[in-house]
Amino acid sequence: MQHHVVLRIVCKLLIPLILLFALYVQFHGDYGPGGGFQAGVIFGAGFILYGIVFGLRSVQTVAPPPVVVMVSCAGVLLYALVGVAGPMMGGNYLDYSVLLDDPVAGQHLGIILIELGVGLTVASTMTALFYAFAERR
């Protein structure tokens, strides 16, 4: 890939924009279309594009495989903890209104945390799958 100079330069310009768009989709998902799954797919696609253009070892220095697995576990754990917080605070499972004193603010916080957990899990799982398939030769 060293001889594809134009492709490498364009990707260096596009990948930060892709990751920024993923963050926009992540944090705008409770107001409009999008959310954790879509943002995770976009974020994971940014890492996969980086790995395809610059090589597997290069992307693994940016996101080492053990860190990717830990982020995936952290996303699932965040989702589960927000879900379990409802019954522990006197509500139902995934009942976000009990998270704060104001039910509307609690709903908003709960949705943000759930979508963040989903986004982390999807992005890291896509990256881990790319690592698994790219290492097979």
N, CA, C and O atoms as CSV, one atom per row, in Angstrom:
chain,resi,resn,atom,element,x,y,z
A,1,MET,N,N,0.804,-1.203,0.000
A,1,MET,CA,C,0.000,0.000,0.000
A,1,MET,C,C,0.846,1.267,0.000
A,1,MET,O,O,0.298,2.364,-0.110
A,2,GLN,N,N,2.150,1.150,0.118
A,2,GLN,CA,C,2.989,2.340,0.178
A,2,GLN,C,C,2.936,3.154,-1.116
A,2,GLN,O,O,3.134,4.368,-1.078
A,3,HIS,N,N,2.677,2.529,-2.236
A,3,HIS,CA,C,2.683,3.247,-3.501
A,3,HIS,C,C,1.356,3.947,-3.800
A,3,HIS,O,O,1.265,4.649,-4.806
A,4,HIS,N,N,0.352,3.788,-2.989
A,4,HIS,CA,C,-0.939,4.460,-3.169
A,4,HIS,C,C,-0.955,5.756,-2.360
A,4,HIS,O,O,-1.642,5.854,-1.343
A,5,VAL,N,N,-0.203,6.733,-2.814
A,5,VAL,CA,C,-0.024,7.975,-2.061
A,5,VAL,C,C,-1.327,8.763,-1.976
A,5,VAL,O,O,-1.681,9.261,-0.908
A,6,VAL,N,N,-2.032,8.879,-3.080
A,6,VAL,CA,C,-3.270,9.665,-3.100
A,6,VAL,C,C,-4.308,9.039,-2.164
A,6,VAL,O,O,-4.974,9.743,-1.406
A,7,LEU,N,N,-4.438,7.729,-2.223
A,7,LEU,CA,C,-5.392,7.030,-1.356
A,7,LEU,C,C,-5.048,7.250,0.114
A,7,LEU,O,O,-5.940,7.480,0.931
A,8,ARG,N,N,-3.783,7.183,0.451
A,8,ARG,CA,C,-3.365,7.374,1.836
A,8,ARG,C,C,-3.643,8.810,2.307
A,8,ARG,O,O,-4.079,9.010,3.441
A,9,ILE,N,N,-3.398,9.793,1.459
A,9,ILE,CA,C,-3.642,11.187,1.834
A,9,ILE,C,C,-5.129,11.463,1.990
A,9,ILE,O,O,-5.544,12.135,2.935
A,10,VAL,N,N,-5.934,10.943,1.062
A,10,VAL,CA,C,-7.381,11.139,1.150
A,10,VAL,C,C,-7.933,10.473,2.411
A,10,VAL,O,O,-8.810,11.026,3.075
A,11,CYS,N,N,-7.425,9.295,2.738
A,11,CYS,CA,C,-7.891,8.618,3.944
A,11,CYS,C,C,-7.466,9.368,5.201
A,11,CYS,O,O,-8.213,9.406,6.178
A,12,LYS,N,N,-6.277,9.963,5.189
A,12,LYS,CA,C,-5.856,10.761,6.344
A,12,LYS,C,C,-6.769,11.964,6.542
A,12,LYS,O,O,-6.951,12.429,7.667
A,13,LEU,N,N,-7.336,12.464,5.465
A,13,LEU,CA,C,-8.274,13.579,5.567
A,13,LEU,C,C,-9.677,13.109,5.949
A,13,LEU,O,O,-10.379,13.794,6.692
A,14,LEU,N,N,-10.088,11.947,5.446
A,14,LEU,CA,C,-11.462,11.484,5.643
A,14,LEU,C,C,-11.699,10.785,6.978
A,14,LEU,O,O,-12.775,10.925,7.560
A,15,ILE,N,N,-10.729,10.046,7.468
A,15,ILE,CA,C,-10.952,9.249,8.674
A,15,ILE,C,C,-11.320,10.117,9.878
A,15,ILE,O,O,-12.244,9.750,10.605
A,16,PRO,N,N,-10.652,11.246,10.131
A,16,PRO,CA,C,-11.119,12.084,11.248
A,16,PRO,C,C,-12.550,12.585,11.057
A,16,PRO,O,O,-13.303,12.693,12.026
A,17,LEU,N,N,-12.926,12.889,9.826
A,17,LEU,CA,C,-14.299,13.330,9.566
A,17,LEU,C,C,-15.297,12.197,9.783
A,17,LEU,O,O,-16.402,12.426,10.274
A,18,ILE,N,N,-14.911,10.981,9.419
A,18,ILE,CA,C,-15.772,9.818,9.643
A,18,ILE,C,C,-15.995,9.613,11.141
A,18,ILE,O,O,-17.122,9.388,11.583
A,19,LEU,N,N,-14.914,9.691,11.916
A,19,LEU,CA,C,-15.033,9.501,13.360
A,19,LEU,C,C,-15.831,10.634,14.006
A,19,LEU,O,O,-16.598,10.401,14.940
A,20,LEU,N,N,-15.651,11.845,13.515
A,20,LEU,CA,C,-16.423,12.976,14.024
A,20,LEU,C,C,-17.907,12.816,13.701
A,20,LEU,O,O,-18.757,13.116,14.539
A,21,PHE,N,N,-18.221,12.352,12.508
A,21,PHE,CA,C,-19.612,12.103,12.139
A,21,PHE,C,C,-20.211,11.009,13.011
A,21,PHE,O,O,-21.388,11.076,13.367
A,22,ALA,N,N,-19.410,9.998,13.359
A,22,ALA,CA,C,-19.897,8.940,14.245
A,22,ALA,C,C,-20.253,9.517,15.616
A,22,ALA,O,O,-21.263,9.136,16.208
A,23,LEU,N,N,-19.433,10.426,16.114
A,23,LEU,CA,C,-19.755,11.061,17.393
A,23,LEU,C,C,-21.019,11.909,17.294
A,23,LEU,O,O,-21.819,11.949,18.229
A,24,TYR,N,N,-21.197,12.583,16.163
A,24,TYR,CA,C,-22.422,13.359,15.955
A,24,TYR,C,C,-23.650,12.448,15.971
A,24,TYR,O,O,-24.650,12.756,16.619
A,25,VAL,N,N,-23.569,11.337,15.260
A,25,VAL,CA,C,-24.696,10.403,15.219
A,25,VAL,C,C,-24.951,9.834,16.610
A,25,VAL,O,O,-26.101,9.640,17.005
A,26,GLN,N,N,-23.875,9.567,17.353
A,26,GLN,CA,C,-24.010,9.006,18.697
A,26,GLN,C,C,-24.769,9.956,19.619
A,26,GLN,O,O,-25.723,9.550,20.283
A,27,PHE,N,N,-24.358,11.191,19.661
A,27,PHE,CA,C,-24.924,12.106,20.646
A,27,PHE,C,C,-26.132,12.881,20.136
A,27,PHE,O,O,-26.764,13.610,20.901
A,28,HIS,N,N,-26.457,12.736,18.871
A,28,HIS,CA,C,-27.664,13.348,18.331
A,28,HIS,C,C,-28.772,12.308,18.184
A,28,HIS,O,O,-29.892,12.639,17.797
A,29,GLY,N,N,-28.457,11.061,18.493
A,29,GLY,CA,C,-29.389,9.959,18.278
A,29,GLY,C,C,-30.647,10.026,19.109
A,29,GLY,O,O,-31.671,9.465,18.717
A,30,ASP,N,N,-30.601,10.702,20.256
A,30,ASP,CA,C,-31.826,10.776,21.048
A,30,ASP,C,C,-32.740,11.901,20.586
A,30,ASP,O,O,-33.880,11.989,21.040
A,31,TYR,N,N,-32.265,12.759,19.696
A,31,TYR,CA,C,-33.085,13.848,19.150
A,31,TYR,C,C,-33.558,13.570,17.729
A,31,TYR,O,O,-34.558,14.143,17.297
A,32,GLY,N,N,-32.880,12.724,17.008
A,32,GLY,CA,C,-33.223,12.453,15.623
A,32,GLY,C,C,-32.791,11.050,15.240
A,32,GLY,O,O,-32.482,10.238,16.112
A,33,PRO,N,N,-32.766,10.756,13.955
A,33,PRO,CA,C,-32.347,9.433,13.506
A,33,PRO,C,C,-30.898,9.154,13.900
A,33,PRO,O,O,-30.043,10.040,13.879
A,34,GLY,N,N,-30.660,7.939,14.247
A,34,GLY,CA,C,-29.307,7.545,14.626
A,34,GLY,C,C,-29.299,7.049,16.052
A,34,GLY,O,O,-30.345,6.870,16.677
A,35,GLY,N,N,-28.132,6.837,16.539
A,35,GLY,CA,C,-27.982,6.347,17.895
A,35,GLY,C,C,-26.763,5.476,18.004
A,35,GLY,O,O,-25.839,5.569,17.196
A,36,GLY,N,N,-26.765,4.629,19.009
A,36,GLY,CA,C,-25.599,3.839,19.324
A,36,GLY,C,C,-25.189,2.862,18.247
A,36,GLY,O,O,-24.007,2.769,17.913
A,37,PHE,N,N,-26.145,2.130,17.695
A,37,PHE,CA,C,-25.776,1.127,16.703
A,37,PHE,C,C,-25.206,1.774,15.447
A,37,PHE,O,O,-24.165,1.350,14.946
A,38,GLN,N,N,-25.877,2.787,14.944
A,38,GLN,CA,C,-25.418,3.456,13.733
A,38,GLN,C,C,-24.055,4.115,13.965
A,38,GLN,O,O,-23.164,4.028,13.120
A,39,ALA,N,N,-23.906,4.766,15.106
A,39,ALA,CA,C,-22.631,5.417,15.409
A,39,ALA,C,C,-21.521,4.390,15.566
A,39,ALA,O,O,-20.396,4.621,15.124
A,40,GLY,N,N,-21.824,3.265,16.187
A,40,GLY,CA,C,-20.822,2.215,16.335
A,40,GLY,C,C,-20.369,1.653,15.003
A,40,GLY,O,O,-19.185,1.382,14.804
A,41,VAL,N,N,-21.315,1.479,14.092
A,41,VAL,CA,C,-20.963,0.979,12.758
A,41,VAL,C,C,-20.086,1.989,12.025
A,41,VAL,O,O,-19.103,1.606,11.390
A,42,ILE,N,N,-20.425,3.261,12.104
A,42,ILE,CA,C,-19.626,4.289,11.426
A,42,ILE,C,C,-18.239,4.375,12.048
A,42,ILE,O,O,-17.245,4.470,11.328
A,43,PHE,N,N,-18.158,4.345,13.377
A,43,PHE,CA,C,-16.872,4.421,14.066
A,43,PHE,C,C,-16.011,3.200,13.729
A,43,PHE,O,O,-14.820,3.328,13.446
A,44,GLY,N,N,-16.629,2.021,13.766
A,44,GLY,CA,C,-15.900,0.804,13.399
A,44,GLY,C,C,-15.441,0.825,11.956
A,44,GLY,O,O,-14.347,0.352,11.648
A,45,ALA,N,N,-16.264,1.370,11.062
A,45,ALA,CA,C,-15.875,1.473,9.653
A,45,ALA,C,C,-14.672,2.396,9.472
A,45,ALA,O,O,-13.839,2.168,8.594
A,46,GLY,N,N,-14.581,3.434,10.297
A,46,GLY,CA,C,-13.409,4.311,10.245
A,46,GLY,C,C,-12.137,3.563,10.605
A,46,GLY,O,O,-11.111,3.723,9.945
A,47,PHE,N,N,-12.201,2.743,11.653
A,47,PHE,CA,C,-11.032,1.949,12.031
A,47,PHE,C,C,-10.710,0.898,10.972
A,47,PHE,O,O,-9.540,0.646,10.686
A,48,ILE,N,N,-11.727,0.291,10.397
A,48,ILE,CA,C,-11.502,-0.716,9.363
A,48,ILE,C,C,-10.882,-0.079,8.131
A,48,ILE,O,O,-9.969,-0.651,7.535
A,49,LEU,N,N,-11.362,1.095,7.739
A,49,LEU,CA,C,-10.756,1.800,6.611
A,49,LEU,C,C,-9.289,2.103,6.890
A,49,LEU,O,O,-8.436,1.934,6.019
A,50,TYR,N,N,-9.003,2.547,8.102
A,50,TYR,CA,C,-7.613,2.815,8.491
A,50,TYR,C,C,-6.768,1.544,8.374
A,50,TYR,O,O,-5.639,1.587,7.885
A,51,GLY,N,N,-7.311,0.428,8.820
A,51,GLY,CA,C,-6.590,-0.835,8.748
A,51,GLY,C,C,-6.381,-1.322,7.327
A,51,GLY,O,O,-5.334,-1.891,7.016
A,52,ILE,N,N,-7.360,-1.108,6.459
A,52,ILE,CA,C,-7.223,-1.543,5.066
A,52,ILE,C,C,-6.168,-0.717,4.344
A,52,ILE,O,O,-5.372,-1.256,3.576
A,53,VAL,N,N,-6.161,0.578,4.586
A,53,VAL,CA,C,-5.250,1.462,3.846
A,53,VAL,C,C,-3.839,1.438,4.433
A,53,VAL,O,O,-2.863,1.387,3.685
A,54,PHE,N,N,-3.719,1.475,5.749
A,54,PHE,CA,C,-2.403,1.613,6.371
A,54,PHE,C,C,-1.850,0.301,6.926
A,54,PHE,O,O,-0.704,0.262,7.375
A,55,GLY,N,N,-2.627,-0.752,6.905
A,55,GLY,CA,C,-2.142,-2.051,7.349
A,55,GLY,C,C,-2.662,-2.433,8.719
A,55,GLY,O,O,-2.999,-1.585,9.545
A,56,LEU,N,N,-2.717,-3.739,8.933
A,56,LEU,CA,C,-3.267,-4.275,10.175
A,56,LEU,C,C,-2.419,-3.875,11.372
A,56,LEU,O,O,-2.960,-3.490,12.409
A,57,ARG,N,N,-1.124,-3.958,11.247
A,57,ARG,CA,C,-0.245,-3.620,12.384
A,57,ARG,C,C,-0.391,-2.151,12.768
A,57,ARG,O,O,-0.303,-1.803,13.946
A,58,SER,N,N,-0.608,-1.308,11.796
A,58,SER,CA,C,-0.761,0.116,12.068
A,58,SER,C,C,-2.024,0.396,12.875
A,58,SER,O,O,-1.989,1.173,13.830
A,59,VAL,N,N,-3.128,-0.226,12.503
A,59,VAL,CA,C,-4.381,0.004,13.245
A,59,VAL,C,C,-4.325,-0.670,14.615
A,59,VAL,O,O,-4.964,-0.206,15.559
A,60,GLN,N,N,-3.574,-1.750,14.728
A,60,GLN,CA,C,-3.466,-2.413,16.021
A,60,GLN,C,C,-2.590,-1.635,16.992
A,60,GLN,O,O,-2.678,-1.846,18.201
A,61,THR,N,N,-1.747,-0.741,16.488
A,61,THR,CA,C,-1.017,0.138,17.406
A,61,THR,C,C,-1.920,1.254,17.916
A,61,THR,O,O,-1.758,1.727,19.041
A,62,VAL,N,N,-2.872,1.671,17.085
A,62,VAL,CA,C,-3.836,2.695,17.506
A,62,VAL,C,C,-4.860,2.098,18.462
A,62,VAL,O,O,-5.177,2.702,19.487
A,63,ALA,N,N,-5.373,0.931,18.139
A,63,ALA,CA,C,-6.371,0.235,18.967
A,63,ALA,C,C,-5.904,-1.201,19.170
A,63,ALA,O,O,-6.272,-2.085,18.396
A,64,PRO,N,N,-5.088,-1.446,20.216
A,64,PRO,CA,C,-4.600,-2.806,20.465
A,64,PRO,C,C,-5.753,-3.780,20.725
A,64,PRO,O,O,-6.757,-3.401,21.327
A,65,PRO,N,N,-5.615,-5.028,20.277
A,65,PRO,CA,C,-6.695,-6.003,20.459
A,65,PRO,C,C,-7.184,-6.161,21.895
A,65,PRO,O,O,-8.394,-6.273,22.096
A,66,PRO,N,N,-6.301,-6.177,22.921
A,66,PRO,CA,C,-6.853,-6.287,24.276
A,66,PRO,C,C,-7.722,-5.078,24.671
A,66,PRO,O,O,-8.704,-5.228,25.398
A,67,VAL,N,N,-7.360,-3.904,24.196
A,67,VAL,CA,C,-8.160,-2.710,24.489
A,67,VAL,C,C,-9.512,-2.793,23.785
A,67,VAL,O,O,-10.535,-2.399,24.343
A,68,VAL,N,N,-9.508,-3.304,22.569
A,68,VAL,CA,C,-10.764,-3.448,21.820
A,68,VAL,C,C,-11.709,-4.394,22.557
A,68,VAL,O,O,-12.907,-4.127,22.652
A,69,VAL,N,N,-11.179,-5.490,23.072
A,69,VAL,CA,C,-12.011,-6.440,23.824
A,69,VAL,C,C,-12.523,-5.798,25.108
A,69,VAL,O,O,-13.685,-5.981,25.470
A,70,MET,N,N,-11.665,-5.044,25.802
A,70,MET,CA,C,-12.099,-4.382,27.039
A,70,MET,C,C,-13.184,-3.343,26.768
A,70,MET,O,O,-14.116,-3.207,27.559
A,71,VAL,N,N,-13.076,-2.612,25.664
A,71,VAL,CA,C,-14.099,-1.617,25.323
A,71,VAL,C,C,-15.425,-2.308,25.008
A,71,VAL,O,O,-16.493,-1.819,25.377
A,72,SER,N,N,-15.347,-3.436,24.332
A,72,SER,CA,C,-16.569,-4.188,24.032
A,72,SER,C,C,-17.244,-4.653,25.318
A,72,SER,O,O,-18.462,-4.545,25.463
A,73,CYS,N,N,-16.460,-5.161,26.234
A,73,CYS,CA,C,-17.010,-5.593,27.528
A,73,CYS,C,C,-17.552,-4.410,28.318
A,73,CYS,O,O,-18.590,-4.522,28.971
A,74,ALA,N,N,-16.862,-3.284,28.264
A,74,ALA,CA,C,-17.320,-2.089,28.984
A,74,ALA,C,C,-18.652,-1.595,28.435
A,74,ALA,O,O,-19.499,-1.132,29.198
A,75,GLY,N,N,-18.848,-1.688,27.124
A,75,GLY,CA,C,-20.114,-1.275,26.535
A,75,GLY,C,C,-21.270,-2.145,26.998
A,75,GLY,O,O,-22.339,-1.636,27.334
A,76,VAL,N,N,-21.059,-3.451,27.016
A,76,VAL,CA,C,-22.106,-4.367,27.491
A,76,VAL,C,C,-22.369,-4.130,28.980
A,76,VAL,O,O,-23.516,-4.148,29.426
A,77,LEU,N,N,-21.305,-3.911,29.733
A,77,LEU,CA,C,-21.458,-3.669,31.169
A,77,LEU,C,C,-22.216,-2.366,31.435
A,77,LEU,O,O,-23.058,-2.313,32.331
A,78,LEU,N,N,-21.923,-1.325,30.669
A,78,LEU,CA,C,-22.640,-0.053,30.824
A,78,LEU,C,C,-24.123,-0.235,30.551
A,78,LEU,O,O,-24.964,0.259,31.302
A,79,TYR,N,N,-24.444,-0.950,29.471
A,79,TYR,CA,C,-25.837,-1.221,29.137
A,79,TYR,C,C,-26.523,-1.972,30.279
A,79,TYR,O,O,-27.627,-1.613,30.687
A,80,ALA,N,N,-25.872,-3.003,30.786
A,80,ALA,CA,C,-26.464,-3.814,31.846
A,80,ALA,C,C,-26.623,-3.015,33.140
A,80,ALA,O,O,-27.641,-3.130,33.822
A,81,LEU,N,N,-25.625,-2.214,33.474
A,81,LEU,CA,C,-25.703,-1.441,34.713
A,81,LEU,C,C,-26.815,-0.396,34.671
A,81,LEU,O,O,-27.498,-0.173,35.671
A,82,VAL,N,N,-26.996,0.238,33.527
A,82,VAL,CA,C,-28.096,1.206,33.402
A,82,VAL,C,C,-29.429,0.479,33.497
A,82,VAL,O,O,-30.380,0.991,34.088
A,83,GLY,N,N,-29.500,-0.710,32.917
A,83,GLY,CA,C,-30.734,-1.486,33.002
A,83,GLY,C,C,-31.049,-1.925,34.419
A,83,GLY,O,O,-32.203,-1.874,34.844
A,84,VAL,N,N,-30.035,-2.357,35.154
A,84,VAL,CA,C,-30.230,-2.852,36.511
A,84,VAL,C,C,-30.446,-1.701,37.496
A,84,VAL,O,O,-31.026,-1.894,38.564
A,85,ALA,N,N,-29.977,-0.506,37.134
A,85,ALA,CA,C,-30.158,0.645,38.028
A,85,ALA,C,C,-31.636,0.951,38.245
A,85,ALA,O,O,-32.022,1.419,39.317
A,86,GLY,N,N,-32.455,0.693,37.247
A,86,GLY,CA,C,-33.895,0.938,37.386
A,86,GLY,C,C,-34.517,0.160,38.530
A,86,GLY,O,O,-35.094,0.772,39.429
A,87,PRO,N,N,-34.423,-1.173,38.536
A,87,PRO,CA,C,-35.005,-1.936,39.649
A,87,PRO,C,C,-34.367,-1.619,40.999
A,87,PRO,O,O,-35.036,-1.669,42.031
A,88,MET,N,N,-33.087,-1.297,40.993
A,88,MET,CA,C,-32.418,-0.997,42.265
A,88,MET,C,C,-32.881,0.345,42.841
A,88,MET,O,O,-32.737,0.599,44.037
A,89,MET,N,N,-33.441,1.201,41.972
A,89,MET,CA,C,-33.912,2.509,42.443
A,89,MET,C,C,-35.436,2.562,42.518
A,89,MET,O,O,-36.010,3.642,42.656
A,90,GLY,N,N,-36.094,1.408,42.427
A,90,GLY,CA,C,-37.534,1.359,42.616
A,90,GLY,C,C,-38.345,1.380,41.333
A,90,GLY,O,O,-39.567,1.512,41.394
A,91,GLY,N,N,-37.716,1.255,40.182
A,91,GLY,CA,C,-38.447,1.244,38.913
A,91,GLY,C,C,-38.381,-0.129,38.261
A,91,GLY,O,O,-38.139,-1.137,38.925
A,92,ASN,N,N,-38.595,-0.152,36.975
A,92,ASN,CA,C,-38.509,-1.376,36.196
A,92,ASN,C,C,-37.157,-1.461,35.500
A,92,ASN,O,O,-36.395,-0.495,35.467
A,93,TYR,N,N,-36.877,-2.640,34.943
A,93,TYR,CA,C,-35.647,-2.810,34.177
A,93,TYR,C,C,-35.679,-1.858,32.971
A,93,TYR,O,O,-36.673,-1.791,32.247
A,94,LEU,N,N,-34.602,-1.141,32.773
A,94,LEU,CA,C,-34.462,-0.132,31.713
A,94,LEU,C,C,-35.478,1.003,31.863
A,94,LEU,O,O,-35.868,1.623,30.873
A,95,ASP,N,N,-35.898,1.271,33.079
A,95,ASP,CA,C,-36.754,2.420,33.357
A,95,ASP,C,C,-35.843,3.578,33.747
A,95,ASP,O,O,-35.356,3.644,34.876
A,96,TYR,N,N,-35.622,4.477,32.816
A,96,TYR,CA,C,-34.643,5.543,33.019
A,96,TYR,C,C,-35.182,6.682,33.876
A,96,TYR,O,O,-34.397,7.472,34.401
A,97,SER,N,N,-36.467,6.785,34.026
A,97,SER,CA,C,-37.036,7.944,34.719
A,97,SER,C,C,-36.642,7.996,36.187
A,97,SER,O,O,-36.744,9.055,36.807
A,98,VAL,N,N,-36.195,6.887,36.761
A,98,VAL,CA,C,-35.803,6.877,38.167
A,98,VAL,C,C,-34.330,7.228,38.373
A,98,VAL,O,O,-33.865,7.298,39.511
A,99,LEU,N,N,-33.607,7.444,37.302
A,99,LEU,CA,C,-32.173,7.724,37.430
A,99,LEU,C,C,-31.898,9.093,38.043
A,99,LEU,O,O,-30.904,9.259,38.749
A,100,LEU,N,N,-32.749,10.065,37.789
A,100,LEU,CA,C,-32.598,11.410,38.355
A,100,LEU,C,C,-33.907,11.833,39.011
A,100,LEU,O,O,-34.932,11.172,38.846
A,101,ASP,N,N,-33.870,12.919,39.743
A,101,ASP,CA,C,-35.085,13.414,40.404
A,101,ASP,C,C,-36.145,13.834,39.398
A,101,ASP,O,O,-37.334,13.594,39.606
A,102,ASP,N,N,-35.719,14.457,38.312
A,102,ASP,CA,C,-36.637,14.852,37.238
A,102,ASP,C,C,-36.782,13.666,36.275
A,102,ASP,O,O,-35.789,13.247,35.679
A,103,PRO,N,N,-37.987,13.116,36.107
A,103,PRO,CA,C,-38.160,11.941,35.237
A,103,PRO,C,C,-37.736,12.182,33.794
A,103,PRO,O,O,-37.198,11.282,33.149
A,104,VAL,N,N,-37.974,13.391,33.281
A,104,VAL,CA,C,-37.590,13.678,31.891
A,104,VAL,C,C,-36.069,13.700,31.758
A,104,VAL,O,O,-35.520,13.159,30.798
A,105,ALA,N,N,-35.395,14.322,32.714
A,105,ALA,CA,C,-33.932,14.344,32.691
A,105,ALA,C,C,-33.371,12.938,32.890
A,105,ALA,O,O,-32.350,12.586,32.301
A,106,GLY,N,N,-34.039,12.133,33.722
A,106,GLY,CA,C,-33.613,10.743,33.908
A,106,GLY,C,C,-33.746,9.934,32.637
A,106,GLY,O,O,-32.877,9.123,32.315
A,107,GLN,N,N,-34.851,10.154,31.900
A,107,GLN,CA,C,-35.028,9.486,30.610
A,107,GLN,C,C,-33.914,9.874,29.645
A,107,GLN,O,O,-33.353,9.028,28.949
A,108,HIS,N,N,-33.608,11.158,29.615
A,108,HIS,CA,C,-32.572,11.652,28.706
A,108,HIS,C,C,-31.211,11.039,29.050
A,108,HIS,O,O,-30.500,10.571,28.161
A,109,LEU,N,N,-30.851,11.039,30.327
A,109,LEU,CA,C,-29.579,10.461,30.756
A,109,LEU,C,C,-29.525,8.971,30.459
A,109,LEU,O,O,-28.511,8.468,29.975
A,110,GLY,N,N,-30.601,8.272,30.742
A,110,GLY,CA,C,-30.637,6.832,30.493
A,110,GLY,C,C,-30.458,6.489,29.023
A,110,GLY,O,O,-29.727,5.558,28.684
A,111,ILE,N,N,-31.120,7.233,28.153
A,111,ILE,CA,C,-30.999,6.975,26.721
A,111,ILE,C,C,-29.577,7.238,26.255
A,111,ILE,O,O,-29.027,6.460,25.475
A,112,ILE,N,N,-28.978,8.320,26.720
A,112,ILE,CA,C,-27.593,8.624,26.329
A,112,ILE,C,C,-26.650,7.504,26.773
A,112,ILE,O,O,-25.790,7.072,26.006
A,113,LEU,N,N,-26.816,7.034,28.021
A,113,LEU,CA,C,-25.928,5.986,28.529
A,113,LEU,C,C,-26.138,4.658,27.808
A,113,LEU,O,O,-25.174,3.960,27.495
A,114,ILE,N,N,-27.389,4.310,27.545
A,114,ILE,CA,C,-27.679,3.060,26.825
A,114,ILE,C,C,-27.102,3.119,25.415
A,114,ILE,O,O,-26.464,2.169,24.961
A,115,GLU,N,N,-27.323,4.230,24.726
A,115,GLU,CA,C,-26.804,4.367,23.362
A,115,GLU,C,C,-25.284,4.387,23.347
A,115,GLU,O,O,-24.675,3.881,22.405
A,116,LEU,N,N,-24.658,4.958,24.367
A,116,LEU,CA,C,-23.202,4.936,24.466
A,116,LEU,C,C,-22.690,3.511,24.638
A,116,LEU,O,O,-21.701,3.123,24.016
A,117,GLY,N,N,-23.356,2.739,25.477
A,117,GLY,CA,C,-22.980,1.336,25.652
A,117,GLY,C,C,-23.117,0.539,24.374
A,117,GLY,O,O,-22.247,-0.268,24.045
A,118,VAL,N,N,-24.203,0.757,23.650
A,118,VAL,CA,C,-24.407,0.062,22.381
A,118,VAL,C,C,-23.345,0.494,21.374
A,118,VAL,O,O,-22.784,-0.345,20.669
A,119,GLY,N,N,-23.067,1.789,21.301
A,119,GLY,CA,C,-22.065,2.289,20.355
A,119,GLY,C,C,-20.680,1.728,20.630
A,119,GLY,O,O,-19.977,1.322,19.706
A,120,LEU,N,N,-20.288,1.705,21.890
A,120,LEU,CA,C,-18.978,1.143,22.239
A,120,LEU,C,C,-18.896,-0.332,21.864
A,120,LEU,O,O,-17.893,-0.787,21.315
A,121,THR,N,N,-19.954,-1.067,22.164
A,121,THR,CA,C,-19.953,-2.502,21.878
A,121,THR,C,C,-19.907,-2.781,20.385
A,121,THR,O,O,-19.148,-3.641,19.940
A,122,VAL,N,N,-20.706,-2.069,19.612
A,122,VAL,CA,C,-20.752,-2.318,18.165
A,122,VAL,C,C,-19.435,-1.933,17.501
A,122,VAL,O,O,-18.915,-2.689,16.680
A,123,ALA,N,N,-18.889,-0.770,17.843
A,123,ALA,CA,C,-17.634,-0.329,17.223
A,123,ALA,C,C,-16.492,-1.281,17.550
A,123,ALA,O,O,-15.719,-1.650,16.666
A,124,SER,N,N,-16.383,-1.674,18.795
A,124,SER,CA,C,-15.277,-2.552,19.171
A,124,SER,C,C,-15.469,-3.970,18.639
A,124,SER,O,O,-14.492,-4.639,18.303
A,125,THR,N,N,-16.701,-4.433,18.557
A,125,THR,CA,C,-16.940,-5.764,17.991
A,125,THR,C,C,-16.624,-5.785,16.502
A,125,THR,O,O,-16.041,-6.750,16.009
A,126,MET,N,N,-17.002,-4.731,15.778
A,126,MET,CA,C,-16.642,-4.663,14.354
A,126,MET,C,C,-15.134,-4.647,14.173
A,126,MET,O,O,-14.604,-5.315,13.285
A,127,THR,N,N,-14.444,-3.889,15.008
A,127,THR,CA,C,-12.989,-3.816,14.917
A,127,THR,C,C,-12.366,-5.170,15.257
A,127,THR,O,O,-11.418,-5.595,14.598
A,128,ALA,N,N,-12.885,-5.846,16.271
A,128,ALA,CA,C,-12.369,-7.170,16.640
A,128,ALA,C,C,-12.605,-8.186,15.531
A,128,ALA,O,O,-11.747,-9.028,15.263
A,129,LEU,N,N,-13.764,-8.111,14.887
A,129,LEU,CA,C,-14.026,-9.009,13.758
A,129,LEU,C,C,-13.079,-8.728,12.602
A,129,LEU,O,O,-12.610,-9.657,11.943
A,130,PHE,N,N,-12.796,-7.460,12.351
A,130,PHE,CA,C,-11.828,-7.122,11.312
A,130,PHE,C,C,-10.458,-7.687,11.649
A,130,PHE,O,O,-9.783,-8.235,10.777
A,131,TYR,N,N,-10.037,-7.561,12.907
A,131,TYR,CA,C,-8.751,-8.125,13.324
A,131,TYR,C,C,-8.720,-9.627,13.094
A,131,TYR,O,O,-7.731,-10.163,12.594
A,132,ALA,N,N,-9.796,-10.303,13.456
A,132,ALA,CA,C,-9.849,-11.766,13.325
A,132,ALA,C,C,-9.758,-12.194,11.859
A,132,ALA,O,O,-9.040,-13.138,11.530
A,133,PHE,N,N,-10.480,-11.505,10.989
A,133,PHE,CA,C,-10.459,-11.891,9.581
A,133,PHE,C,C,-9.183,-11.425,8.880
A,133,PHE,O,O,-8.699,-12.111,7.979
A,134,ALA,N,N,-8.633,-10.290,9.266
A,134,ALA,CA,C,-7.433,-9.778,8.610
A,134,ALA,C,C,-6.199,-10.567,8.985
A,134,ALA,O,O,-5.252,-10.631,8.201
A,135,GLU,N,N,-6.183,-11.171,10.166
A,135,GLU,CA,C,-5.027,-11.944,10.570
A,135,GLU,C,C,-4.973,-13.298,9.902
A,135,GLU,O,O,-3.913,-13.924,9.889
A,136,ARG,N,N,-6.065,-13.773,9.350
A,136,ARG,CA,C,-6.082,-15.063,8.650
A,136,ARG,C,C,-5.482,-14.895,7.270
A,136,ARG,O,O,-5.937,-14.063,6.485
A,137,ARG,N,N,-4.499,-15.653,6.984
A,137,ARG,CA,C,-3.873,-15.584,5.657
A,137,ARG,C,C,-3.662,-16.976,5.137
A,137,ARG,O,O,-3.146,-17.152,4.033
